[in-house]
Amino acid sequence: MKIFRSIQEIKAFRHESRLAEQSLGFVPTMGSLHEGHLALIQRAHEENDLTVCSIYVNPTQFNKKDDFDKYPRNYEADFELLRQFPNTHVLLPADDWMYPQEPLLKFDFGYLETIMEGKFRPGHFNGVALVLAKLFHLVQPDKTYFGQKDLQQCMVVKRLIDDLSFGIQMVICPTVREPDGLALSSRNRRLNEEQRARALLIPKLSQEMLAILVMADEETDFAEARAQIAQDLKLQGVDLEYIELVDARTLKAIDPLEDSSILAICIAAYVDDVRLIDNLIFATTLEAVDLNQLFS
Ligand code: AMP
């Protein structure tokens, strides 16, 4: 397993792999790898000759310094996990070559900046797009792999790739969960046992919202259901930031009884100072949802 620590190293590697006509799958991460990340790497490994996983806690996508400072970093353990995948290498960017000066370029993703993650984390998607645009230029992958868990991020990345003609295929992989339903997240490492028990309310109440939706008729008051969920969470020590019912293809809020056949419930909540997100996607028809057709 190679570890690239400079622009020159990754560029030379990609140059050579192109000459050898080797396809390359790219998995960008912020490290503290868990089974969710490993599922993306496994898929990349299966579909490409070579895989590159980047590990970089990107400062420009954090809108709170404290969140950035407390983000877990476990490089040695990450390398150990990655060693199990043949032909898989690590890109380890450093701040001084990623951001040698304060970037002037700003991305604006229109309405995506005003809803859910865009609304509650101002500047977040600008930072995500900035770092990914740089990494895509350096790595020049054929395919890149993202998790459904960050659904809105998937849409931002799809638009970044399309709008800037990167010519990279984006693959969205399903959310990997603990057996009890909690979505895996590097941030879960910051939870003690008692906090983790509270965090479990996030998938539980998302499921509850889903049940309400499935049973819904004209009498169903979604605003009331949402207020009830917020209250239930609050009483049990979880601060809801949002829970939205959206069209899974546009992420715009919808009236579930009237529009759309593919819906998503998206949720963000705090367990003390740890912010967690999750989502459920489902079709109102019997057809299975193809994650990779969502934003096409
Ligand atoms: P992060 O390190 O949090 O930036 O995540 C890197 C990639 O892993 C992103 O595409 C995430 O959506 C994906 N990811 C994170 N958690 C999960 C999970 N539980 N299941 C599937 N993918 C995930």
py3Dmol code that shows the C-alpha trace and the ligand (Angstrom):
import py3Dmol

protein = """\
ATOM      1  CA  MET A   1       0.000   0.000   0.000  1.00  0.00           C
ATOM      2  CA  LYS A   2       1.462   3.323  -1.064  1.00  0.00           C
ATOM      3  CA  ILE A   3       0.888   6.500   0.922  1.00  0.00           C
ATOM      4  CA  PHE A   4       1.056   9.634  -1.227  1.00  0.00           C
ATOM      5  CA  ARG A   5       1.992  12.690   0.762  1.00  0.00           C
ATOM      6  CA  SER A   6       2.575  15.218  -2.013  1.00  0.00           C
ATOM      7  CA  ILE A   7       1.032  16.498  -5.243  1.00  0.00           C
ATOM      8  CA  GLN A   8       4.005  15.150  -7.194  1.00  0.00           C
ATOM      9  CA  GLU A   9       3.580  11.626  -5.832  1.00  0.00           C
ATOM     10  CA  ILE A  10      -0.116  11.294  -6.627  1.00  0.00           C
ATOM     11  CA  LYS A  11       0.307  12.912 -10.060  1.00  0.00           C
ATOM     12  CA  ALA A  12       3.163  10.595 -11.001  1.00  0.00           C
ATOM     13  CA  PHE A  13       1.178   7.577  -9.811  1.00  0.00           C
ATOM     14  CA  ARG A  14      -1.853   8.543 -11.887  1.00  0.00           C
ATOM     15  CA  HIS A  15       0.295   9.320 -14.914  1.00  0.00           C
ATOM     16  CA  GLU A  16       1.824   5.853 -14.800  1.00  0.00           C
ATOM     17  CA  SER A  17      -1.459   4.086 -14.135  1.00  0.00           C
ATOM     18  CA  ARG A  18      -2.994   5.828 -17.137  1.00  0.00           C
ATOM     19  CA  LEU A  19      -0.129   4.706 -19.355  1.00  0.00           C
ATOM     20  CA  ALA A  20      -0.796   1.183 -18.095  1.00  0.00           C
ATOM     21  CA  GLU A  21      -4.515   1.704 -18.882  1.00  0.00           C
ATOM     22  CA  GLN A  22      -5.518   0.964 -15.296  1.00  0.00           C
ATOM     23  CA  SER A  23      -8.887   2.200 -14.135  1.00  0.00           C
ATOM     24  CA  LEU A  24      -9.000   4.049 -10.844  1.00  0.00           C
ATOM     25  CA  GLY A  25     -11.725   4.334  -8.205  1.00  0.00           C
ATOM     26  CA  PHE A  26     -11.503   7.173  -5.706  1.00  0.00           C
ATOM     27  CA  VAL A  27     -12.984   7.247  -2.202  1.00  0.00           C
ATOM     28  CA  PRO A  28     -12.615  10.615  -0.462  1.00  0.00           C
ATOM     29  CA  THR A  29     -12.908  10.450   3.339  1.00  0.00           C
ATOM     30  CA  MET A  30     -12.048  12.344   6.475  1.00  0.00           C
ATOM     31  CA  GLY A  31     -10.636   9.207   8.072  1.00  0.00           C
ATOM     32  CA  SER A  32     -11.452   7.424  11.331  1.00  0.00           C
ATOM     33  CA  LEU A  33     -12.585   4.722   8.990  1.00  0.00           C
ATOM     34  CA  HIS A  34     -15.458   2.392   9.826  1.00  0.00           C
ATOM     35  CA  GLU A  35     -17.469  -0.261   7.980  1.00  0.00           C
ATOM     36  CA  GLY A  36     -19.402   2.440   6.086  1.00  0.00           C
ATOM     37  CA  HIS A  37     -16.185   3.730   4.533  1.00  0.00           C
ATOM     38  CA  LEU A  38     -14.930   0.196   3.978  1.00  0.00           C
ATOM     39  CA  ALA A  39     -18.073  -0.678   2.007  1.00  0.00           C
ATOM     40  CA  LEU A  40     -17.206   2.148  -0.416  1.00  0.00           C
ATOM     41  CA  ILE A  41     -13.618   0.965  -0.650  1.00  0.00           C
ATOM     42  CA  GLN A  42     -14.706  -2.636  -1.201  1.00  0.00           C
ATOM     43  CA  ARG A  43     -16.990  -1.530  -4.045  1.00  0.00           C
ATOM     44  CA  ALA A  44     -14.253   0.639  -5.573  1.00  0.00           C
ATOM     45  CA  HIS A  45     -11.855  -2.275  -5.293  1.00  0.00           C
ATOM     46  CA  GLU A  46     -14.304  -4.594  -7.069  1.00  0.00           C
ATOM     47  CA  GLU A  47     -14.990  -2.178  -9.918  1.00  0.00           C
ATOM     48  CA  ASN A  48     -11.518  -0.782 -10.658  1.00  0.00           C
ATOM     49  CA  ASP A  49      -7.927  -1.895 -11.175  1.00  0.00           C
ATOM     50  CA  LEU A  50      -6.728   0.567  -8.549  1.00  0.00           C
ATOM     51  CA  THR A  51      -8.330   2.356  -5.627  1.00  0.00           C
ATOM     52  CA  VAL A  52      -7.223   5.545  -3.927  1.00  0.00           C
ATOM     53  CA  CYS A  53      -8.695   6.536  -0.575  1.00  0.00           C
ATOM     54  CA  SER A  54      -7.957  10.063   0.582  1.00  0.00           C
ATOM     55  CA  ILE A  55      -7.897  10.866   4.275  1.00  0.00           C
ATOM     56  CA  TYR A  56      -8.161  14.560   4.994  1.00  0.00           C
ATOM     57  CA  VAL A  57     -10.071  16.448   7.661  1.00  0.00           C
ATOM     58  CA  ASN A  58     -10.854  19.362   5.404  1.00  0.00           C
ATOM     59  CA  PRO A  59     -10.881  22.626   7.356  1.00  0.00           C
ATOM     60  CA  THR A  60     -12.931  24.590   4.811  1.00  0.00           C
ATOM     61  CA  GLN A  61     -16.027  22.427   5.196  1.00  0.00           C
ATOM     62  CA  PHE A  62     -16.358  22.943   8.955  1.00  0.00           C
ATOM     63  CA  ASN A  63     -18.445  25.915   9.926  1.00  0.00           C
ATOM     64  CA  LYS A  64     -17.608  25.450  13.608  1.00  0.00           C
ATOM     65  CA  LYS A  65     -13.991  25.448  14.752  1.00  0.00           C
ATOM     66  CA  ASP A  66     -14.800  23.295  17.740  1.00  0.00           C
ATOM     67  CA  ASP A  67     -16.319  20.599  15.499  1.00  0.00           C
ATOM     68  CA  PHE A  68     -13.146  20.639  13.373  1.00  0.00           C
ATOM     69  CA  ASP A  69     -10.861  20.457  16.411  1.00  0.00           C
ATOM     70  CA  LYS A  70     -12.808  17.576  17.953  1.00  0.00           C
ATOM     71  CA  TYR A  71     -13.188  15.588  14.735  1.00  0.00           C
ATOM     72  CA  PRO A  72     -11.541  12.191  15.426  1.00  0.00           C
ATOM     73  CA  ARG A  73      -8.219  11.455  13.744  1.00  0.00           C
ATOM     74  CA  ASN A  74      -6.846   7.895  13.700  1.00  0.00           C
ATOM     75  CA  TYR A  75      -4.374   7.671  10.826  1.00  0.00           C
ATOM     76  CA  GLU A  76      -2.440   4.572  11.886  1.00  0.00           C
ATOM     77  CA  ALA A  77      -5.612   2.551  12.548  1.00  0.00           C
ATOM     78  CA  ASP A  78      -6.963   3.737   9.169  1.00  0.00           C
ATOM     79  CA  PHE A  79      -3.845   2.544   7.334  1.00  0.00           C
ATOM     80  CA  GLU A  80      -4.183  -0.815   9.043  1.00  0.00           C
ATOM     81  CA  LEU A  81      -7.781  -1.198   7.869  1.00  0.00           C
ATOM     82  CA  LEU A  82      -6.893  -0.199   4.307  1.00  0.00           C
ATOM     83  CA  ARG A  83      -4.055  -2.721   4.061  1.00  0.00           C
ATOM     84  CA  GLN A  84      -6.606  -5.554   3.692  1.00  0.00           C
ATOM     85  CA  PHE A  85      -7.577  -4.266   0.225  1.00  0.00           C
ATOM     86  CA  PRO A  86      -5.160  -5.173  -2.581  1.00  0.00           C
ATOM     87  CA  ASN A  87      -4.231  -2.423  -5.069  1.00  0.00           C
ATOM     88  CA  THR A  88      -5.559   0.200  -2.690  1.00  0.00           C
ATOM     89  CA  HIS A  89      -3.510   3.277  -1.830  1.00  0.00           C
ATOM     90  CA  VAL A  90      -3.841   6.277   0.424  1.00  0.00           C
ATOM     91  CA  LEU A  91      -3.680   9.953  -0.428  1.00  0.00           C
ATOM     92  CA  LEU A  92      -2.788  12.008   2.618  1.00  0.00           C
ATOM     93  CA  PRO A  93      -3.165  15.682   1.774  1.00  0.00           C
ATOM     94  CA  ALA A  94      -1.608  18.366   3.966  1.00  0.00           C
ATOM     95  CA  ASP A  95      -3.019  21.824   4.608  1.00  0.00           C
ATOM     96  CA  ASP A  96       0.005  23.611   3.172  1.00  0.00           C
ATOM     97  CA  TRP A  97      -0.398  22.139  -0.290  1.00  0.00           C
ATOM     98  CA  MET A  98      -4.171  21.914  -0.318  1.00  0.00           C
ATOM     99  CA  TYR A  99      -4.587  25.504   0.816  1.00  0.00           C
ATOM    100  CA  PRO A 100      -1.312  27.360   0.203  1.00  0.00           C
ATOM    101  CA  GLN A 101      -3.362  30.557   0.285  1.00  0.00           C
ATOM    102  CA  GLU A 102      -6.875  31.536   1.322  1.00  0.00           C
ATOM    103  CA  PRO A 103      -9.047  30.436  -1.634  1.00  0.00           C
ATOM    104  CA  LEU A 104     -10.980  33.190  -3.376  1.00  0.00           C
ATOM    105  CA  LEU A 105     -13.134  30.817  -5.404  1.00  0.00           C
ATOM    106  CA  LYS A 106     -16.633  30.279  -4.022  1.00  0.00           C
ATOM    107  CA  PHE A 107     -19.158  27.681  -5.102  1.00  0.00           C
ATOM    108  CA  ASP A 108     -22.855  28.369  -4.942  1.00  0.00           C
ATOM    109  CA  PHE A 109     -25.222  25.417  -5.284  1.00  0.00           C
ATOM    110  CA  GLY A 110     -28.388  27.490  -5.456  1.00  0.00           C
ATOM    111  CA  TYR A 111     -31.343  26.130  -3.491  1.00  0.00           C
ATOM    112  CA  LEU A 112     -29.222  23.285  -2.088  1.00  0.00           C
ATOM    113  CA  GLU A 113     -27.498  25.940   0.036  1.00  0.00           C
ATOM    114  CA  THR A 114     -30.803  27.006   1.569  1.00  0.00           C
ATOM    115  CA  ILE A 115     -32.158  23.633   2.717  1.00  0.00           C
ATOM    116  CA  MET A 116     -31.166  21.115   5.374  1.00  0.00           C
ATOM    117  CA  GLU A 117     -27.346  20.809   5.561  1.00  0.00           C
ATOM    118  CA  GLY A 118     -26.947  23.881   3.358  1.00  0.00           C
ATOM    119  CA  LYS A 119     -29.150  25.943   5.634  1.00  0.00           C
ATOM    120  CA  PHE A 120     -27.763  24.779   8.968  1.00  0.00           C
ATOM    121  CA  ARG A 121     -24.102  24.581   7.962  1.00  0.00           C
ATOM    122  CA  PRO A 122     -23.447  27.769   6.002  1.00  0.00           C
ATOM    123  CA  GLY A 123     -20.391  27.458   3.780  1.00  0.00           C
ATOM    124  CA  HIS A 124     -20.209  23.684   4.287  1.00  0.00           C
ATOM    125  CA  PHE A 125     -20.895  22.698   0.681  1.00  0.00           C
ATOM    126  CA  ASN A 126     -18.541  25.363  -0.595  1.00  0.00           C
ATOM    127  CA  GLY A 127     -15.788  23.683   1.417  1.00  0.00           C
ATOM    128  CA  VAL A 128     -16.841  20.216   0.267  1.00  0.00           C
ATOM    129  CA  ALA A 129     -16.861  21.280  -3.391  1.00  0.00           C
ATOM    130  CA  LEU A 130     -13.545  23.079  -3.057  1.00  0.00           C
ATOM    131  CA  VAL A 131     -11.718  20.110  -1.606  1.00  0.00           C
ATOM    132  CA  LEU A 132     -13.328  17.625  -4.000  1.00  0.00           C
ATOM    133  CA  ALA A 133     -12.604  19.735  -7.070  1.00  0.00           C
ATOM    134  CA  LYS A 134      -8.946  19.822  -6.022  1.00  0.00           C
ATOM    135  CA  LEU A 135      -8.850  16.097  -5.291  1.00  0.00           C
ATOM    136  CA  PHE A 136     -10.594  15.188  -8.545  1.00  0.00           C
ATOM    137  CA  HIS A 137      -7.992  17.216 -10.458  1.00  0.00           C
ATOM    138  CA  LEU A 138      -5.142  15.495  -8.672  1.00  0.00           C
ATOM    139  CA  VAL A 139      -6.440  11.916  -8.661  1.00  0.00           C
ATOM    140  CA  GLN A 140      -8.295  11.944 -12.005  1.00  0.00           C
ATOM    141  CA  PRO A 141     -10.436   8.920 -11.138  1.00  0.00           C
ATOM    142  CA  ASP A 142     -12.750   7.064 -13.487  1.00  0.00           C
ATOM    143  CA  LYS A 143     -15.257   6.526 -10.704  1.00  0.00           C
ATOM    144  CA  THR A 144     -15.782   8.067  -7.290  1.00  0.00           C
ATOM    145  CA  TYR A 145     -17.701   6.547  -4.386  1.00  0.00           C
ATOM    146  CA  PHE A 146     -19.978   8.291  -1.889  1.00  0.00           C
ATOM    147  CA  GLY A 147     -22.362   7.166   0.849  1.00  0.00           C
ATOM    148  CA  GLN A 148     -26.114   7.619   0.880  1.00  0.00           C
ATOM    149  CA  LYS A 149     -25.769   8.676   4.503  1.00  0.00           C
ATOM    150  CA  ASP A 150     -24.719  12.110   3.228  1.00  0.00           C
ATOM    151  CA  LEU A 151     -27.523  12.309   0.706  1.00  0.00           C
ATOM    152  CA  GLN A 152     -27.420  16.039   0.123  1.00  0.00           C
ATOM    153  CA  GLN A 153     -23.662  15.852  -0.300  1.00  0.00           C
ATOM    154  CA  CYS A 154     -24.229  13.221  -3.010  1.00  0.00           C
ATOM    155  CA  MET A 155     -26.391  15.664  -4.912  1.00  0.00           C
ATOM    156  CA  VAL A 156     -23.861  18.474  -4.519  1.00  0.00           C
ATOM    157  CA  VAL A 157     -21.089  16.195  -5.775  1.00  0.00           C
ATOM    158  CA  LYS A 158     -23.181  15.048  -8.731  1.00  0.00           C
ATOM    159  CA  ARG A 159     -23.778  18.675  -9.696  1.00  0.00           C
ATOM    160  CA  LEU A 160     -20.110  19.531  -9.193  1.00  0.00           C
ATOM    161  CA  ILE A 161     -19.094  16.696 -11.505  1.00  0.00           C
ATOM    162  CA  ASP A 162     -21.722  17.534 -14.131  1.00  0.00           C
ATOM    163  CA  ASP A 163     -21.481  21.315 -14.013  1.00  0.00           C
ATOM    164  CA  LEU A 164     -17.684  21.287 -14.277  1.00  0.00           C
ATOM    165  CA  SER A 165     -17.546  18.366 -16.754  1.00  0.00           C
ATOM    166  CA  PHE A 166     -15.197  16.262 -14.671  1.00  0.00           C
ATOM    167  CA  GLY A 167     -16.283  13.166 -16.599  1.00  0.00           C
ATOM    168  CA  ILE A 168     -16.178  11.016 -13.457  1.00  0.00           C
ATOM    169  CA  GLN A 169     -18.866   8.446 -12.697  1.00  0.00           C
ATOM    170  CA  MET A 170     -20.296   8.856  -9.205  1.00  0.00           C
ATOM    171  CA  VAL A 171     -21.428   5.713  -7.393  1.00  0.00           C
ATOM    172  CA  ILE A 172     -23.716   6.049  -4.363  1.00  0.00           C
ATOM    173  CA  CYS A 173     -23.522   3.198  -1.826  1.00  0.00           C
ATOM    174  CA  PRO A 174     -26.232   2.410   0.746  1.00  0.00           C
ATOM    175  CA  THR A 175     -25.860   3.519   4.364  1.00  0.00           C
ATOM    176  CA  VAL A 176     -24.162   0.945   6.577  1.00  0.00           C
ATOM    177  CA  ARG A 177     -25.726   0.649  10.033  1.00  0.00           C
ATOM    178  CA  GLU A 178     -25.006  -0.981  13.374  1.00  0.00           C
ATOM    179  CA  PRO A 179     -27.233  -4.019  14.027  1.00  0.00           C
ATOM    180  CA  ASP A 180     -29.502  -1.810  16.169  1.00  0.00           C
ATOM    181  CA  GLY A 181     -29.984   0.689  13.340  1.00  0.00           C
ATOM    182  CA  LEU A 182     -27.569   3.514  14.205  1.00  0.00           C
ATOM    183  CA  ALA A 183     -25.879   4.749  11.033  1.00  0.00           C
ATOM    184  CA  LEU A 184     -22.118   4.365  11.244  1.00  0.00           C
ATOM    185  CA  SER A 185     -20.317   7.673  11.522  1.00  0.00           C
ATOM    186  CA  SER A 186     -16.854   8.741  12.574  1.00  0.00           C
ATOM    187  CA  ARG A 187     -18.602  11.093  14.984  1.00  0.00           C
ATOM    188  CA  ASN A 188     -20.098   8.091  16.840  1.00  0.00           C
ATOM    189  CA  ARG A 189     -16.651   7.686  18.397  1.00  0.00           C
ATOM    190  CA  ARG A 190     -17.303  10.823  20.379  1.00  0.00           C
ATOM    191  CA  LEU A 191     -20.374   9.268  22.052  1.00  0.00           C
ATOM    192  CA  ASN A 192     -20.173   7.523  25.402  1.00  0.00           C
ATOM    193  CA  GLU A 193     -22.502   4.608  26.106  1.00  0.00           C
ATOM    194  CA  GLU A 194     -25.305   6.736  27.478  1.00  0.00           C
ATOM    195  CA  GLN A 195     -25.071   9.235  24.593  1.00  0.00           C
ATOM    196  CA  ARG A 196     -25.022   6.421  22.076  1.00  0.00           C
ATOM    197  CA  ALA A 197     -28.284   5.085  23.519  1.00  0.00           C
ATOM    198  CA  ARG A 198     -29.808   8.522  22.953  1.00  0.00           C
ATOM    199  CA  ALA A 199     -28.386   8.697  19.404  1.00  0.00           C
ATOM    200  CA  LEU A 200     -30.355   5.565  18.563  1.00  0.00           C
ATOM    201  CA  LEU A 201     -33.507   7.667  18.741  1.00  0.00           C
ATOM    202  CA  ILE A 202     -32.477   9.280  15.451  1.00  0.00           C
ATOM    203  CA  PRO A 203     -33.032   6.188  13.258  1.00  0.00           C
ATOM    204  CA  LYS A 204     -35.941   5.118  15.486  1.00  0.00           C
ATOM    205  CA  LEU A 205     -37.872   8.328  15.012  1.00  0.00           C
ATOM    206  CA  SER A 206     -37.019   8.423  11.305  1.00  0.00           C
ATOM    207  CA  GLN A 207     -38.647   4.998  11.085  1.00  0.00           C
ATOM    208  CA  GLU A 208     -41.604   6.354  13.016  1.00  0.00           C
ATOM    209  CA  MET A 209     -41.958   9.176  10.509  1.00  0.00           C
ATOM    210  CA  LEU A 210     -41.768   6.600   7.741  1.00  0.00           C
ATOM    211  CA  ALA A 211     -44.564   4.577   9.357  1.00  0.00           C
ATOM    212  CA  ILE A 212     -46.717   7.734   9.552  1.00  0.00           C
ATOM    213  CA  LEU A 213     -46.046   8.347   5.889  1.00  0.00           C
ATOM    214  CA  VAL A 214     -46.899   4.825   4.821  1.00  0.00           C
ATOM    215  CA  MET A 215     -50.200   4.964   6.739  1.00  0.00           C
ATOM    216  CA  ALA A 216     -50.990   8.535   5.689  1.00  0.00           C
ATOM    217  CA  ASP A 217     -54.329   9.721   4.367  1.00  0.00           C
ATOM    218  CA  GLU A 218     -55.901  13.177   3.858  1.00  0.00           C
ATOM    219  CA  GLU A 219     -56.312  13.544   7.613  1.00  0.00           C
ATOM    220  CA  THR A 220     -52.597  13.136   8.326  1.00  0.00           C
ATOM    221  CA  ASP A 221     -50.988  16.301   9.618  1.00  0.00           C
ATOM    222  CA  PHE A 222     -47.273  16.044   8.872  1.00  0.00           C
ATOM    223  CA  ALA A 223     -46.441  19.331  10.579  1.00  0.00           C
ATOM    224  CA  GLU A 224     -47.983  18.004  13.758  1.00  0.00           C
ATOM    225  CA  ALA A 225     -46.205  14.655  13.415  1.00  0.00           C
ATOM    226  CA  ARG A 226     -42.930  16.499  13.004  1.00  0.00           C
ATOM    227  CA  ALA A 227     -43.572  18.688  16.064  1.00  0.00           C
ATOM    228  CA  GLN A 228     -44.402  15.569  18.067  1.00  0.00           C
ATOM    229  CA  ILE A 229     -41.181  13.890  16.978  1.00  0.00           C
ATOM    230  CA  ALA A 230     -39.161  16.978  17.891  1.00  0.00           C
ATOM    231  CA  GLN A 231     -40.792  17.004  21.300  1.00  0.00           C
ATOM    232  CA  ASP A 232     -40.216  13.282  21.882  1.00  0.00           C
ATOM    233  CA  LEU A 233     -36.568  13.696  20.964  1.00  0.00           C
ATOM    234  CA  LYS A 234     -36.139  16.725  23.189  1.00  0.00           C
ATOM    235  CA  LEU A 235     -37.677  14.941  26.175  1.00  0.00           C
ATOM    236  CA  GLN A 236     -35.174  12.144  25.702  1.00  0.00           C
ATOM    237  CA  GLY A 237     -32.172  14.416  25.356  1.00  0.00           C
ATOM    238  CA  VAL A 238     -31.776  14.758  21.585  1.00  0.00           C
ATOM    239  CA  ASP A 239     -31.992  18.206  19.985  1.00  0.00           C
ATOM    240  CA  LEU A 240     -33.582  17.990  16.577  1.00  0.00           C
ATOM    241  CA  GLU A 241     -32.229  20.433  14.025  1.00  0.00           C
ATOM    242  CA  TYR A 242     -34.483  19.325  11.194  1.00  0.00           C
ATOM    243  CA  ILE A 243     -36.540  16.414   9.959  1.00  0.00           C
ATOM    244  CA  GLU A 244     -37.667  16.892   6.372  1.00  0.00           C
ATOM    245  CA  LEU A 245     -39.797  14.946   3.951  1.00  0.00           C
ATOM    246  CA  VAL A 246     -38.335  15.554   0.517  1.00  0.00           C
ATOM    247  CA  ASP A 247     -38.419  14.309  -3.033  1.00  0.00           C
ATOM    248  CA  ALA A 248     -35.332  12.057  -3.086  1.00  0.00           C
ATOM    249  CA  ARG A 249     -34.408  13.247  -6.595  1.00  0.00           C
ATOM    250  CA  THR A 250     -34.421  16.980  -5.906  1.00  0.00           C
ATOM    251  CA  LEU A 251     -34.301  17.076  -2.083  1.00  0.00           C
ATOM    252  CA  LYS A 252     -37.030  19.706  -2.194  1.00  0.00           C
ATOM    253  CA  ALA A 253     -39.704  19.554   0.491  1.00  0.00           C
ATOM    254  CA  ILE A 254     -42.909  17.997  -0.764  1.00  0.00           C
ATOM    255  CA  ASP A 255     -46.449  17.225   0.122  1.00  0.00           C
ATOM    256  CA  PRO A 256     -46.101  13.438   0.344  1.00  0.00           C
ATOM    257  CA  LEU A 257     -49.751  12.846  -0.412  1.00  0.00           C
ATOM    258  CA  GLU A 258     -49.596  14.730  -3.652  1.00  0.00           C
ATOM    259  CA  ASP A 259     -46.207  14.545  -5.314  1.00  0.00           C
ATOM    260  CA  SER A 260     -43.392  12.231  -5.957  1.00  0.00           C
ATOM    261  CA  SER A 261     -42.869   8.528  -5.983  1.00  0.00           C
ATOM    262  CA  ILE A 262     -39.422   8.444  -4.381  1.00  0.00           C
ATOM    263  CA  LEU A 263     -39.226  10.130  -1.033  1.00  0.00           C
ATOM    264  CA  ALA A 264     -36.552  10.697   1.573  1.00  0.00           C
ATOM    265  CA  ILE A 265     -36.772  11.479   5.252  1.00  0.00           C
ATOM    266  CA  CYS A 266     -33.695  13.478   6.197  1.00  0.00           C
ATOM    267  CA  ILE A 267     -32.800  14.214   9.787  1.00  0.00           C
ATOM    268  CA  ALA A 268     -30.106  16.092  11.691  1.00  0.00           C
ATOM    269  CA  ALA A 269     -29.908  16.199  15.476  1.00  0.00           C
ATOM    270  CA  TYR A 270     -27.525  16.876  18.321  1.00  0.00           C
ATOM    271  CA  VAL A 271     -26.686  14.507  21.137  1.00  0.00           C
ATOM    272  CA  ASP A 272     -25.099  17.081  23.448  1.00  0.00           C
ATOM    273  CA  ASP A 273     -22.428  18.649  21.204  1.00  0.00           C
ATOM    274  CA  VAL A 274     -22.232  15.788  18.673  1.00  0.00           C
ATOM    275  CA  ARG A 275     -24.158  16.466  15.475  1.00  0.00           C
ATOM    276  CA  LEU A 276     -25.480  13.398  13.643  1.00  0.00           C
ATOM    277  CA  ILE A 277     -27.372  13.046  10.353  1.00  0.00           C
ATOM    278  CA  ASP A 278     -29.294  10.214   8.782  1.00  0.00           C
ATOM    279  CA  ASN A 279     -31.864   9.577   6.056  1.00  0.00           C
ATOM    280  CA  LEU A 280     -34.242   6.933   4.771  1.00  0.00           C
ATOM    281  CA  ILE A 281     -35.209   6.622   1.117  1.00  0.00           C
ATOM    282  CA  PHE A 282     -38.274   4.781  -0.046  1.00  0.00           C
ATOM    283  CA  ALA A 283     -40.530   4.436  -3.030  1.00  0.00           C
ATOM    284  CA  THR A 284     -44.293   4.749  -2.852  1.00  0.00           C
ATOM    285  CA  THR A 285     -44.482   2.243  -5.697  1.00  0.00           C
ATOM    286  CA  LEU A 286     -43.248  -1.329  -5.565  1.00  0.00           C
ATOM    287  CA  GLU A 287     -40.160  -0.703  -7.668  1.00  0.00           C
ATOM    288  CA  ALA A 288     -36.810  -0.774  -5.871  1.00  0.00           C
ATOM    289  CA  VAL A 289     -34.989   2.545  -5.596  1.00  0.00           C
ATOM    290  CA  ASP A 290     -31.808   2.721  -7.650  1.00  0.00           C
ATOM    291  CA  LEU A 291     -29.607   5.133  -5.693  1.00  0.00           C
ATOM    292  CA  ASN A 292     -27.510   5.814  -8.760  1.00  0.00           C
ATOM    293  CA  GLN A 293     -30.453   7.021 -10.820  1.00  0.00           C
ATOM    294  CA  LEU A 294     -31.521   9.570  -8.201  1.00  0.00           C
ATOM    295  CA  PHE A 295     -29.721  12.668  -9.415  1.00  0.00           C
ATOM    296  CA  SER A 296     -29.221  11.696 -13.052  1.00  0.00           C
TER     297      SER A 296
END
"""
ligand_1 = """\
23
AMP
P -16.601 11.139 5.808
O -15.319 10.525 6.219
O -17.597 11.290 6.905
O -16.404 12.408 5.005
O -17.277 10.109 4.810
C -16.598 9.676 3.647
C -17.566 8.945 2.783
O -18.082 7.815 3.493
C -18.785 9.813 2.395
O -19.124 9.553 1.043
C -19.845 9.315 3.329
O -21.162 9.492 2.829
C -19.491 7.839 3.435
N -20.078 7.281 4.651
C -19.974 7.737 5.909
N -20.693 6.984 6.764
C -21.284 6.017 6.006
C -22.162 4.929 6.298
N -22.592 4.684 7.528
N -22.564 4.159 5.273
C -22.145 4.397 3.994
N -21.310 5.406 3.665
C -20.892 6.206 4.660
"""
view = py3Dmol.view(width=600, height=400)
view.addModel(protein, "pdb")
view.setStyle({"model": 0}, {"cartoon": {"style": "trace"}})
view.addModel(ligand_1, "xyz")
view.setStyle({"model": 1}, {"stick": {}})
view.zoomTo()
view.show()
